[in-house]
């Protein structure tokens, strides 16, 4: 979803929409109350569940974080599985995402995770059903990472990690639709940890477990021939376009700019699938794409396209902290205490 300008600052638009935000707040609180008092059932699964999500609309960097955590947990001897709603995909039921799947069917983010990792990835709009199916097919999985789903209370969880985009922060601090928030800022205090993506541009209430994440670009690879690789610096003297159909396109463009590149920028709606139409209108020597966008282009043979992979740097060591938390989990339901 595109982040409207008025969500960043309180102004006339946010004030006009504030009555609807009050209604939204009442619905959020009522729903949480129903789960907390047992009127809506929280369903547990046989292994610990770690939810990586956010309280705001728009991209915060959850997918690279989940990829980092899944890989790190495997290195520590665990066997993680990943569940996702499958945003951007058309599939309605429960499905394992396989590397050869179509992003239009299963969603671009789950497909990227399935191609990059060896752990199973399952999608379903019902996260409980996705979790149960994954554990049925892969009984050796000993921890589940839930991509998004901070507000999907029906799935019992043991650890919550909230991701915040440092550039946009919590916007104007208002709930939808007057602002970008799905829940109030106080909800962050109920999470086990906060990961701030980039440098925080606005004050944020202190949290005892706060981590900072940065994405670093690696060597690019050509979409048609992935074995061909170049550093970003190799494109400095070519005509460039950069395309991003992600939650926060400006972050990708800023990363390229910080690498010394000058380019035409094309920001598209998150999960946008018709990238070939955009390519046809671009007259440059090179087109740079995110990994998330590249998985949608299995049938594209435009040799101008180069993909920019990223690596994750987190301080302090989030994976070590998470592994310690997993070792001490008790078998009990969890709900935020508003």
SVG drawing of the C-alpha trace seen along z (x, -y; Angstrom):
<svg xmlns="http://www.w3.org/2000/svg" viewBox="-17 -21 50 56">
<polyline fill="none" stroke="black" stroke-width="0.4" points="0.0,0.0 1.3,-3.5 2.2,-5.7 0.2,-9.0 2.1,-12.1 -0.4,-13.3 0.3,-10.1 3.8,-11.5 2.5,-14.7 -0.7,-15.7 -2.6,-18.1 -6.1,-18.8 -6.5,-15.4 -5.6,-13.5 -7.9,-15.7 -10.8,-15.2 -10.3,-11.4 -9.8,-11.2 -13.4,-10.2 -12.9,-7.1 -9.7,-6.4 -11.6,-6.5 -14.0,-3.9 -11.0,-1.8 -9.4,-2.0 -12.7,-0.7 -12.7,2.2 -9.0,3.0 -9.6,2.9 -12.8,4.9 -11.1,7.6 -8.2,7.9 -10.6,8.0 -12.4,11.0 -9.2,13.0 -7.9,12.0 -11.0,13.2 -11.5,16.4 -14.5,15.4 -12.3,15.9 -9.9,18.8 -6.1,18.6 -4.8,21.7 -1.4,23.0 0.8,25.3 3.3,27.9 6.4,25.7 7.4,22.1 6.1,19.4 8.0,16.2 6.0,13.4 7.9,10.8 5.5,7.9 4.8,4.2 2.1,1.9 2.1,-0.3 1.1,0.0 3.9,0.1 7.2,1.9 9.6,2.0 12.1,4.7 10.4,7.8 11.3,10.2 15.1,9.7 14.9,9.9 13.0,13.3 15.5,14.6 18.4,13.6 16.8,15.2 15.9,18.4 19.4,18.8 20.9,17.9 18.7,20.4 19.7,23.2 23.3,22.4 22.6,22.7 21.2,26.2 17.5,25.4 15.1,26.4 12.8,23.4 9.8,23.2 8.1,20.0 4.4,19.2 3.0,16.2 -0.4,14.9 0.9,14.8 0.3,11.1 0.2,10.4 -0.7,14.0 -4.1,15.3 -4.0,18.7 -6.9,19.1 -6.1,22.2 -3.1,23.8 0.0,24.4 3.7,25.0 5.6,22.5 8.1,24.1 11.0,22.5 9.4,23.0 6.1,21.4 4.6,18.3 4.7,15.1 1.2,14.2 -0.1,17.4 1.9,17.5 3.1,13.9 6.5,12.4 7.8,12.4 7.0,16.1 8.5,17.1 11.7,15.1 12.1,16.9 11.4,20.3 14.1,19.7 16.7,18.4 16.2,20.8 16.2,24.5 13.5,24.4 9.8,25.0 7.5,22.0 3.7,22.3 1.1,19.7 -2.6,19.3 -4.7,16.4 -5.4,18.4 -2.0,18.6 -3.1,21.3 -4.0,23.6 -0.6,22.7 1.2,23.6 -0.6,26.9 0.0,28.0 3.7,27.2 4.2,29.1 2.2,32.0 4.4,32.3 7.6,31.4 7.5,32.8 11.2,32.1 10.6,28.3 11.1,27.0 10.3,23.3 8.0,21.3 8.7,17.8 5.5,16.0 5.9,13.4 3.7,10.5 0.7,11.4 1.3,9.3 -2.4,8.6 -3.4,12.2 -4.2,13.1 -5.8,16.5 -2.3,17.9 -0.7,18.3 2.8,16.9 5.7,17.1 7.8,14.2 6.9,11.0 9.4,8.9 8.2,5.6 10.0,4.0 10.0,0.2 11.2,-1.8 13.6,-4.4 12.9,-6.9 9.2,-7.0 9.0,-5.8 5.4,-5.7 4.3,-8.5 2.0,-11.0 1.2,-8.5 -2.5,-8.2 -4.4,-5.0 -5.9,-4.2 -7.2,-5.9 -5.9,-9.2 -2.4,-7.7 -0.5,-4.6 -0.9,-2.6 -2.8,0.6 -2.4,0.4 -1.4,-2.3 2.3,-2.9 1.8,-1.5 1.4,1.9 5.2,1.9 5.8,2.3 4.1,5.7 6.5,7.1 9.6,9.0 11.9,6.9 12.0,4.0 14.1,3.9 14.7,0.4 15.5,0.5 18.0,-2.3 18.5,-5.5 15.4,-6.5 14.3,-10.0 11.8,-10.6 11.7,-9.9 10.5,-6.4 9.7,-5.2 12.5,-3.1 12.3,0.6 14.5,3.0 15.3,5.1 16.1,2.8 18.1,3.8 19.2,1.8 19.2,3.3 20.9,2.1 20.7,3.5 23.9,3.5 23.9,4.1 25.9,6.9 27.2,7.6 24.4,7.4 23.6,10.3 22.0,10.3 18.4,11.7 19.0,13.8 22.4,15.1 22.7,15.0 26.3,16.3 27.2,12.9 27.9,10.5 29.1,6.9 29.5,4.5 27.2,1.5 30.2,-0.7 30.5,0.9 27.3,-0.9 28.5,-4.5 29.0,-5.5 25.9,-3.9 22.4,-5.2 20.4,-3.6 16.8,-3.1 15.8,-1.7 12.4,-0.1 10.9,0.9 7.5,2.3 8.0,2.7 6.5,1.2 9.0,-1.6 10.6,-2.1 12.6,-5.2 14.7,-3.0 16.0,-1.1 16.6,-4.3 18.5,-5.8 20.7,-2.7 21.6,-3.1 22.2,-6.8 24.5,-6.1 26.4,-3.8 27.2,-6.7 24.7,-5.9 22.5,-8.4 19.4,-6.9 15.8,-7.3 13.6,-6.1 10.2,-4.3 8.3,-3.7 5.4,-1.3 2.7,0.1 3.8,2.9 3.5,6.3 2.9,4.8 3.1,7.6 3.2,6.1 6.8,4.9 7.3,5.8 5.0,2.9 7.3,0.5 10.4,2.0 9.0,1.3 8.7,-2.4 12.3,-2.8 15.2,-3.7 18.3,-3.0 21.3,-0.7 20.6,0.9 17.5,1.5 18.2,2.2 15.6,4.3 15.1,5.5 15.2,9.2 11.6,9.2 10.7,7.8 13.0,10.2 11.1,13.3 8.1,12.1 10.1,12.2 10.7,15.9 9.5,15.4 11.3,12.1 14.4,12.1 15.4,8.4 19.1,8.5 19.2,4.9 17.9,6.2 20.3,6.5 19.2,7.6 20.5,6.0 20.8,8.4 21.1,7.2 22.7,8.6 21.4,7.8 23.5,6.4 21.9,6.3 23.4,5.0 23.5,6.3 23.2,10.0 19.5,10.6 19.8,14.3 21.8,15.1 19.2,13.3 16.3,15.1 18.0,18.5 18.4,17.8 14.7,16.8 13.6,20.0 15.5,22.1 13.5,20.7 10.0,20.7 7.2,22.1 4.1,23.7 1.6,21.0 -0.7,18.8 0.4,15.2 -1.6,12.1 -0.7,8.4 -1.8,6.8 -3.3,3.5"/>
</svg>
